[in-house]
Amino acid sequence: MSKGIDDQIVIDFPVPSSIRQIISELEKYDKEEDVYFYFDRSEGLEKATKDYVDERVLTEEQRELLIQKYSQGVQGQRSSMRLSRYSNISKVIFMEFLAMKFSKRY
């Protein structure tokens, strides 16, 4: 089993070509252990499958299977990556604030 893909889940229903393209990229990034792009494309999979459910191309159950298969292990790590990203942004904003505040005093 790979790090991000649950090989035990079988997708036995038709999948739109744009979703197949995302899956192909996910498999490539998983094989290359490219975590950043894998996370990015797994978010793309979640968004695209949601659109297809809204358009009634996929059912909610089919969407959940796709997400479970290709986002295994990503869910918890994704939230920590977002926190880390926002934390870094917050630090930069805070440092800019301090620089502006102290530069006006002196």
SETORMAR-209323 format. One record per atom (N, C-alpha, C): residue number from 1; residue in one letter; atom name; x, y, z. Coordinates in nm, 4 decimals, always signed. Example, Ala and Ser with C-alpha at 12.3 -4.5 7.8 and 13.67 -1.06 7.14 Angstrom:
<atoms>
ATOM   balum   vexza   mipa         px         py         pz
ATOM       1       a      N    +1.3190    -0.5690    +0.7800
ATOM       1       a     CA    +1.2300    -0.4500    +0.7800
ATOM       1       a      C    +1.3200    -0.3300    +0.7800
ATOM       2       s      N    +1.2850    -0.2250    +0.7080
ATOM       2       s     CA    +1.3670    -0.1060    +0.7140
ATOM       2       s      C    +1.2900    +0.0030    +0.7870
</atoms>
This chain:
<atoms>
ATOM   balum   vexza   mipa         px         py         pz
ATOM       1       m      N    +0.0839    -0.1172    +0.0000
ATOM       1       m     CA    +0.0000    +0.0000    +0.0000
ATOM       1       m      C    +0.0889    +0.1241    +0.0000
ATOM       2       s      N    +0.0463    +0.2230    -0.0711
ATOM       2       s     CA    +0.1215    +0.3470    -0.0774
ATOM       2       s      C    +0.0837    +0.4368    +0.0399
ATOM       3       k      N    +0.1489    +0.5500    +0.0498
ATOM       3       k     CA    +0.1255    +0.6387    +0.1634
ATOM       3       k      C    -0.0090    +0.7098    +0.1558
ATOM       4       g      N    -0.0483    +0.7507    +0.0374
ATOM       4       g     CA    -0.1699    +0.8302    +0.0256
ATOM       4       g      C    -0.2879    +0.7570    -0.0342
ATOM       5       i      N    -0.2658    +0.6423    -0.0940
ATOM       5       i     CA    -0.3711    +0.5709    -0.1661
ATOM       5       i      C    -0.4035    +0.4411    -0.0943
ATOM       6       d      N    -0.5332    +0.4198    -0.0724
ATOM       6       d     CA    -0.5796    +0.2962    -0.0096
ATOM       6       d      C    -0.6112    +0.1957    -0.1200
ATOM       7       d      N    -0.5193    +0.1032    -0.1433
ATOM       7       d     CA    -0.5345    +0.0061    -0.2516
ATOM       7       d      C    -0.6446    -0.0955    -0.2256
ATOM       8       q      N    -0.6958    -0.0995    -0.1033
ATOM       8       q     CA    -0.8030    -0.1942    -0.0717
ATOM       8       q      C    -0.9391    -0.1468    -0.1217
ATOM       9       i      N    -0.9516    -0.0189    -0.1482
ATOM       9       i     CA    -1.0781    +0.0344    -0.2005
ATOM       9       i      C    -1.0772    +0.0210    -0.3519
ATOM      10       v      N    -1.1820    -0.0413    -0.4040
ATOM      10       v     CA    -1.1931    -0.0636    -0.5480
ATOM      10       v      C    -1.2957    +0.0339    -0.6051
ATOM      11       i      N    -1.2558    +0.1038    -0.7084
ATOM      11       i     CA    -1.3463    +0.1953    -0.7770
ATOM      11       i      C    -1.4030    +0.1187    -0.8968
ATOM      12       d      N    -1.5296    +0.0781    -0.8863
ATOM      12       d     CA    -1.5905    -0.0052    -0.9912
ATOM      12       d      C    -1.7078    +0.0649    -1.0584
ATOM      13       f      N    -1.6953    +0.1956    -1.0717
ATOM      13       f     CA    -1.7992    +0.2749    -1.1378
ATOM      13       f      C    -1.7313    +0.3718    -1.2346
ATOM      14       p      N    -1.8055    +0.4192    -1.3343
ATOM      14       p     CA    -1.7454    +0.5119    -1.4309
ATOM      14       p      C    -1.7040    +0.6429    -1.3639
ATOM      15       v      N    -1.5861    +0.6890    -1.3996
ATOM      15       v     CA    -1.5321    +0.8123    -1.3430
ATOM      15       v      C    -1.5087    +0.9104    -1.4584
ATOM      16       p      N    -1.5553    +1.0358    -1.4446
ATOM      16       p     CA    -1.5338    +1.1349    -1.5506
ATOM      16       p      C    -1.3856    +1.1508    -1.5839
ATOM      17       s      N    -1.3568    +1.1854    -1.7067
ATOM      17       s     CA    -1.2176    +1.1922    -1.7529
ATOM      17       s      C    -1.1349    +1.2928    -1.6736
ATOM      18       s      N    -1.1938    +1.4044    -1.6328
ATOM      18       s     CA    -1.1159    +1.5017    -1.5557
ATOM      18       s      C    -1.0766    +1.4443    -1.4191
ATOM      19       i      N    -1.1625    +1.3619    -1.3613
ATOM      19       i     CA    -1.1304    +1.2960    -1.2345
ATOM      19       i      C    -1.0227    +1.1900    -1.2582
ATOM      20       r      N    -1.0326    +1.1174    -1.3700
ATOM      20       r     CA    -0.9287    +1.0185    -1.4027
ATOM      20       r      C    -0.7928    +1.0865    -1.4170
ATOM      21       q      N    -0.7916    +1.2068    -1.4737
ATOM      21       q     CA    -0.6662    +1.2813    -1.4884
ATOM      21       q      C    -0.6084    +1.3167    -1.3520
ATOM      22       i      N    -0.6928    +1.3629    -1.2612
ATOM      22       i     CA    -0.6470    +1.3956    -1.1263
ATOM      22       i      C    -0.5938    +1.2697    -1.0568
ATOM      23       i      N    -0.6651    +1.1577    -1.0725
ATOM      23       i     CA    -0.6221    +1.0311    -1.0120
ATOM      23       i      C    -0.4864    +0.9897    -1.0667
ATOM      24       s      N    -0.4673    +1.0065    -1.1965
ATOM      24       s     CA    -0.3390    +0.9739    -1.2584
ATOM      24       s      C    -0.2259    +1.0572    -1.1975
ATOM      25       e      N    -0.2526    +1.1856    -1.1773
ATOM      25       e     CA    -0.1531    +1.2733    -1.1162
ATOM      25       e      C    -0.1277    +1.2335    -0.9708
ATOM      26       l      N    -0.2342    +1.1994    -0.8980
ATOM      26       l     CA    -0.2181    +1.1557    -0.7593
ATOM      26       l      C    -0.1316    +1.0306    -0.7511
ATOM      27       e      N    -0.1550    +0.9362    -0.8406
ATOM      27       e     CA    -0.0754    +0.8132    -0.8413
ATOM      27       e      C    +0.0715    +0.8439    -0.8710
ATOM      28       k      N    +0.0950    +0.9364    -0.9632
ATOM      28       k     CA    +0.2317    +0.9764    -0.9972
ATOM      28       k      C    +0.2990    +1.0424    -0.8773
ATOM      29       y      N    +0.2321    +1.1387    -0.8147
ATOM      29       y     CA    +0.2912    +1.2095    -0.7011
ATOM      29       y      C    +0.3099    +1.1171    -0.5813
ATOM      30       d      N    +0.2186    +1.0231    -0.5642
ATOM      30       d     CA    +0.2324    +0.9268    -0.4553
ATOM      30       d      C    +0.3552    +0.8395    -0.4778
ATOM      31       k      N    +0.3727    +0.7942    -0.6000
ATOM      31       k     CA    +0.4881    +0.7092    -0.6333
ATOM      31       k      C    +0.6190    +0.7853    -0.6140
ATOM      32       e      N    +0.6177    +0.9139    -0.6512
ATOM      32       e     CA    +0.7373    +0.9975    -0.6379
ATOM      32       e      C    +0.7550    +1.0508    -0.4956
ATOM      33       e      N    +0.6587    +1.0221    -0.4080
ATOM      33       e     CA    +0.6569    +1.0712    -0.2704
ATOM      33       e      C    +0.6645    +1.2238    -0.2658
ATOM      34       d      N    +0.5958    +1.2875    -0.3592
ATOM      34       d     CA    +0.5894    +1.4335    -0.3660
ATOM      34       d      C    +0.4666    +1.4785    -0.2863
ATOM      35       v      N    +0.4874    +1.4989    -0.1577
ATOM      35       v     CA    +0.3777    +1.5253    -0.0652
ATOM      35       v      C    +0.3053    +1.6556    -0.0985
ATOM      36       y      N    +0.3806    +1.7604    -0.1304
ATOM      36       y     CA    +0.3190    +1.8903    -0.1575
ATOM      36       y      C    +0.2200    +1.8821    -0.2721
ATOM      37       f      N    +0.2627    +1.8289    -0.3869
ATOM      37       f     CA    +0.1728    +1.8208    -0.5020
ATOM      37       f      C    +0.0618    +1.7185    -0.4797
ATOM      38       y      N    +0.0914    +1.6127    -0.4042
ATOM      38       y     CA    -0.0131    +1.5150    -0.3732
ATOM      38       y      C    -0.1248    +1.5817    -0.2936
ATOM      39       f      N    -0.0888    +1.6582    -0.1912
ATOM      39       f     CA    -0.1897    +1.7275    -0.1116
ATOM      39       f      C    -0.2693    +1.8240    -0.1985
ATOM      40       d      N    -0.1994    +1.8971    -0.2824
ATOM      40       d     CA    -0.2655    +1.9941    -0.3694
ATOM      40       d      C    -0.3676    +1.9256    -0.4602
ATOM      41       r      N    -0.3276    +1.8173    -0.5238
ATOM      41       r     CA    -0.4190    +1.7473    -0.6150
ATOM      41       r      C    -0.5304    +1.6754    -0.5397
ATOM      42       s      N    -0.5040    +1.6292    -0.4167
ATOM      42       s     CA    -0.6112    +1.5642    -0.3414
ATOM      42       s      C    -0.7183    +1.6661    -0.3049
ATOM      43       e      N    -0.6786    +1.7897    -0.2799
ATOM      43       e     CA    -0.7775    +1.8952    -0.2592
ATOM      43       e      C    -0.8555    +1.9193    -0.3877
ATOM      44       g      N    -0.7851    +1.9147    -0.5003
ATOM      44       g     CA    -0.8515    +1.9290    -0.6299
ATOM      44       g      C    -0.9520    +1.8178    -0.6539
ATOM      45       l      N    -0.9169    +1.6969    -0.6127
ATOM      45       l     CA    -1.0084    +1.5833    -0.6259
ATOM      45       l      C    -1.1344    +1.6076    -0.5431
ATOM      46       e      N    -1.1166    +1.6547    -0.4219
ATOM      46       e     CA    -1.2321    +1.6802    -0.3357
ATOM      46       e      C    -1.3239    +1.7851    -0.3967
ATOM      47       k      N    -1.2672    +1.8922    -0.4493
ATOM      47       k     CA    -1.3477    +1.9989    -0.5092
ATOM      47       k      C    -1.4166    +1.9516    -0.6368
ATOM      48       a      N    -1.3423    +1.8830    -0.7218
ATOM      48       a     CA    -1.3987    +1.8376    -0.8497
ATOM      48       a      C    -1.5096    +1.7353    -0.8281
ATOM      49       t      N    -1.4879    +1.6424    -0.7352
ATOM      49       t     CA    -1.5919    +1.5417    -0.7119
ATOM      49       t      C    -1.7164    +1.6053    -0.6513
ATOM      50       k      N    -1.6980    +1.7085    -0.5707
ATOM      50       k     CA    -1.8147    +1.7788    -0.5151
ATOM      50       k      C    -1.8965    +1.8416    -0.6281
ATOM      51       d      N    -1.8270    +1.9019    -0.7239
ATOM      51       d     CA    -1.8971    +1.9600    -0.8389
ATOM      51       d      C    -1.9738    +1.8533    -0.9160
ATOM      52       y      N    -1.9131    +1.7364    -0.9345
ATOM      52       y     CA    -1.9808    +1.6289    -1.0070
ATOM      52       y      C    -2.0999    +1.5736    -0.9292
ATOM      53       v      N    -2.0941    +1.5766    -0.7986
ATOM      53       v     CA    -2.2109    +1.5362    -0.7199
ATOM      53       v      C    -2.3222    +1.6393    -0.7387
ATOM      54       d      N    -2.2851    +1.7671    -0.7355
ATOM      54       d     CA    -2.3840    +1.8735    -0.7570
ATOM      54       d      C    -2.4495    +1.8624    -0.8940
ATOM      55       e      N    -2.3709    +1.8197    -0.9937
ATOM      55       e     CA    -2.4231    +1.8028    -1.1300
ATOM      55       e      C    -2.4891    +1.6672    -1.1509
ATOM      56       r      N    -2.4876    +1.5824    -1.0481
ATOM      56       r     CA    -2.5474    +1.4490    -1.0492
ATOM      56       r      C    -2.4789    +1.3531    -1.1466
ATOM      57       v      N    -2.3489    +1.3745    -1.1655
ATOM      57       v     CA    -2.2679    +1.2831    -1.2453
ATOM      57       v      C    -2.2173    +1.1708    -1.1554
ATOM      58       l      N    -2.1852    +1.2061    -1.0306
ATOM      58       l     CA    -2.1432    +1.1099    -0.9279
ATOM      58       l      C    -2.2426    +1.1159    -0.8130
ATOM      59       t      N    -2.2550    +1.0056    -0.7413
ATOM      59       t     CA    -2.3344    +1.0072    -0.6185
ATOM      59       t      C    -2.2438    +1.0481    -0.5022
ATOM      60       e      N    -2.3039    +1.0838    -0.3919
ATOM      60       e     CA    -2.2258    +1.1187    -0.2732
ATOM      60       e      C    -2.1436    +0.9988    -0.2249
ATOM      61       e      N    -2.2000    +0.8799    -0.2384
ATOM      61       e     CA    -2.1282    +0.7581    -0.1979
ATOM      61       e      C    -2.0058    +0.7352    -0.2857
ATOM      62       q      N    -2.0205    +0.7575    -0.4165
ATOM      62       q     CA    -1.9067    +0.7423    -0.5072
ATOM      62       q      C    -1.7990    +0.8453    -0.4748
ATOM      63       r      N    -1.8408    +0.9664    -0.4465
ATOM      63       r     CA    -1.7455    +1.0718    -0.4096
ATOM      63       r      C    -1.6683    +1.0311    -0.2842
ATOM      64       e      N    -1.7401    +0.9817    -0.1832
ATOM      64       e     CA    -1.6751    +0.9412    -0.0589
ATOM      64       e      C    -1.5736    +0.8297    -0.0827
ATOM      65       l      N    -1.6077    +0.7343    -0.1698
ATOM      65       l     CA    -1.5125    +0.6269    -0.2018
ATOM      65       l      C    -1.3861    +0.6822    -0.2664
ATOM      66       l      N    -1.4021    +0.7740    -0.3597
ATOM      66       l     CA    -1.2859    +0.8342    -0.4258
ATOM      66       l      C    -1.1985    +0.9085    -0.3250
ATOM      67       i      N    -1.2624    +0.9840    -0.2380
ATOM      67       i     CA    -1.1870    +1.0605    -0.1391
ATOM      67       i      C    -1.1183    +0.9672    -0.0405
ATOM      68       q      N    -1.1893    +0.8633    +0.0033
ATOM      68       q     CA    -1.1270    +0.7679    +0.0956
ATOM      68       q      C    -1.0082    +0.6989    +0.0316
ATOM      69       k      N    -1.0229    +0.6614    -0.0942
ATOM      69       k     CA    -0.9152    +0.5891    -0.1622
ATOM      69       k      C    -0.7920    +0.6774    -0.1824
ATOM      70       y      N    -0.8136    +0.8016    -0.2251
ATOM      70       y     CA    -0.7007    +0.8862    -0.2644
ATOM      70       y      C    -0.6616    +0.9924    -0.1624
ATOM      71       s      N    -0.7296    +0.9981    -0.0502
ATOM      71       s     CA    -0.6922    +1.0963    +0.0519
ATOM      71       s      C    -0.6582    +1.0300    +0.1836
ATOM      72       q      N    -0.6336    +0.9008    +0.1816
ATOM      72       q     CA    -0.5955    +0.8293    +0.3037
ATOM      72       q      C    -0.4665    +0.8900    +0.3583
ATOM      73       g      N    -0.4666    +0.9197    +0.4856
ATOM      73       g     CA    -0.3468    +0.9738    +0.5475
ATOM      73       g      C    -0.3231    +1.1205    +0.5189
ATOM      74       v      N    -0.4026    +1.1762    +0.4313
ATOM      74       v     CA    -0.3838    +1.3161    +0.3934
ATOM      74       v      C    -0.4640    +1.4070    +0.4855
ATOM      75       q      N    -0.5777    +1.3609    +0.5320
ATOM      75       q     CA    -0.6683    +1.4474    +0.6068
ATOM      75       q      C    -0.6008    +1.5136    +0.7263
ATOM      76       g      N    -0.5413    +1.4362    +0.8137
ATOM      76       g     CA    -0.4772    +1.4937    +0.9317
ATOM      76       g      C    -0.3561    +1.5774    +0.8971
ATOM      77       q      N    -0.2780    +1.5301    +0.8025
ATOM      77       q     CA    -0.1589    +1.6040    +0.7625
ATOM      77       q      C    -0.1953    +1.7335    +0.6926
ATOM      78       r      N    -0.3051    +1.7331    +0.6179
ATOM      78       r     CA    -0.3465    +1.8537    +0.5458
ATOM      78       r      C    -0.3777    +1.9652    +0.6440
ATOM      79       s      N    -0.4500    +1.9347    +0.7517
ATOM      79       s     CA    -0.4846    +2.0398    +0.8466
ATOM      79       s      C    -0.3596    +2.0930    +0.9159
ATOM      80       s      N    -0.2630    +2.0074    +0.9458
ATOM      80       s     CA    -0.1408    +2.0569    +1.0085
ATOM      80       s      C    -0.0586    +2.1396    +0.9098
ATOM      81       m      N    -0.0614    +2.1027    +0.7807
ATOM      81       m     CA    +0.0088    +2.1838    +0.6811
ATOM      81       m      C    -0.0559    +2.3211    +0.6688
ATOM      82       r      N    -0.1902    +2.3259    +0.6713
ATOM      82       r     CA    -0.2594    +2.4547    +0.6647
ATOM      82       r      C    -0.2243    +2.5396    +0.7853
ATOM      83       l      N    -0.2248    +2.4789    +0.9041
ATOM      83       l     CA    -0.1898    +2.5535    +1.0242
ATOM      83       l      C    -0.0488    +2.6072    +1.0142
ATOM      84       s      N    +0.0418    +2.5255    +0.9647
ATOM      84       s     CA    +0.1798    +2.5689    +0.9496
ATOM      84       s      C    +0.1890    +2.6849    +0.8513
ATOM      85       r      N    +0.1169    +2.6743    +0.7398
ATOM      85       r     CA    +0.1178    +2.7794    +0.6385
ATOM      85       r      C    +0.0628    +2.9088    +0.6977
ATOM      86       y      N    -0.0510    +2.9006    +0.7702
ATOM      86       y     CA    -0.1105    +3.0193    +0.8292
ATOM      86       y      C    -0.0238    +3.0736    +0.9412
ATOM      87       s      N    +0.0412    +2.9854    +1.0135
ATOM      87       s     CA    +0.1300    +3.0280    +1.1201
ATOM      87       s      C    +0.2442    +3.1109    +1.0627
ATOM      88       n      N    +0.3008    +3.0657    +0.9520
ATOM      88       n     CA    +0.4094    +3.1403    +0.8887
ATOM      88       n      C    +0.3612    +3.2752    +0.8379
ATOM      89       i      N    +0.2412    +3.2802    +0.7823
ATOM      89       i     CA    +0.1847    +3.4064    +0.7352
ATOM      89       i      C    +0.1637    +3.4995    +0.8536
ATOM      90       s      N    +0.1114    +3.4469    +0.9632
ATOM      90       s     CA    +0.0892    +3.5276    +1.0827
ATOM      90       s      C    +0.2191    +3.5855    +1.1352
ATOM      91       k      N    +0.3251    +3.5064    +1.1335
ATOM      91       k     CA    +0.4547    +3.5554    +1.1805
ATOM      91       k      C    +0.5033    +3.6711    +1.0942
ATOM      92       v      N    +0.4878    +3.6597    +0.9634
ATOM      92       v     CA    +0.5321    +3.7656    +0.8727
ATOM      92       v      C    +0.4518    +3.8925    +0.8970
ATOM      93       i      N    +0.3204    +3.8784    +0.9095
ATOM      93       i     CA    +0.2351    +3.9949    +0.9340
ATOM      93       i      C    +0.2724    +4.0603    +1.0661
ATOM      94       f      N    +0.2939    +3.9798    +1.1691
ATOM      94       f     CA    +0.3316    +4.0330    +1.2999
ATOM      94       f      C    +0.4645    +4.1074    +1.2922
ATOM      95       m      N    +0.5610    +4.0493    +1.2227
ATOM      95       m     CA    +0.6919    +4.1140    +1.2101
ATOM      95       m      C    +0.6800    +4.2455    +1.1337
ATOM      96       e      N    +0.5966    +4.2483    +1.0297
ATOM      96       e     CA    +0.5761    +4.3727    +0.9560
ATOM      96       e      C    +0.5097    +4.4775    +1.0449
ATOM      97       f      N    +0.4132    +4.4324    +1.1258
ATOM      97       f     CA    +0.3464    +4.5226    +1.2183
ATOM      97       f      C    +0.4466    +4.5834    +1.3163
ATOM      98       l      N    +0.5320    +4.4986    +1.3743
ATOM      98       l     CA    +0.6318    +4.5484    +1.4680
ATOM      98       l      C    +0.7273    +4.6457    +1.4010
ATOM      99       a      N    +0.7680    +4.6134    +1.2798
ATOM      99       a     CA    +0.8603    +4.7018    +1.2078
ATOM      99       a      C    +0.7970    +4.8377    +1.1836
ATOM     100       m      N    +0.6708    +4.8394    +1.1432
ATOM     100       m     CA    +0.6023    +4.9666    +1.1192
ATOM     100       m      C    +0.5835    +5.0434    +1.2501
ATOM     101       k      N    +0.5457    +4.9736    +1.3538
ATOM     101       k     CA    +0.5195    +5.0381    +1.4825
ATOM     101       k      C    +0.6451    +5.1039    +1.5374
ATOM     102       f      N    +0.7549    +5.0312    +1.5360
ATOM     102       f     CA    +0.8765    +5.0850    +1.5943
ATOM     102       f      C    +0.9463    +5.1853    +1.5032
ATOM     103       s      N    +0.9269    +5.1739    +1.3740
ATOM     103       s     CA    +0.9912    +5.2707    +1.2842
ATOM     103       s      C    +0.9253    +5.4079    +1.2974
ATOM     104       k      N    +0.8005    +5.4160    +1.3357
ATOM     104       k     CA    +0.7314    +5.5445    +1.3525
ATOM     104       k      C    +0.7727    +5.6121    +1.4829
ATOM     105       r      N    +0.8097    +5.5331    +1.5831
ATOM     105       r     CA    +0.8496    +5.5900    +1.7124
ATOM     105       r      C    +0.9867    +5.6536    +1.7060
ATOM     106       y      N    +1.0740    +5.5987    +1.6235
ATOM     106       y     CA    +1.2122    +5.6481    +1.6251
ATOM     106       y      C    +1.2394    +5.7306    +1.5086
</atoms>
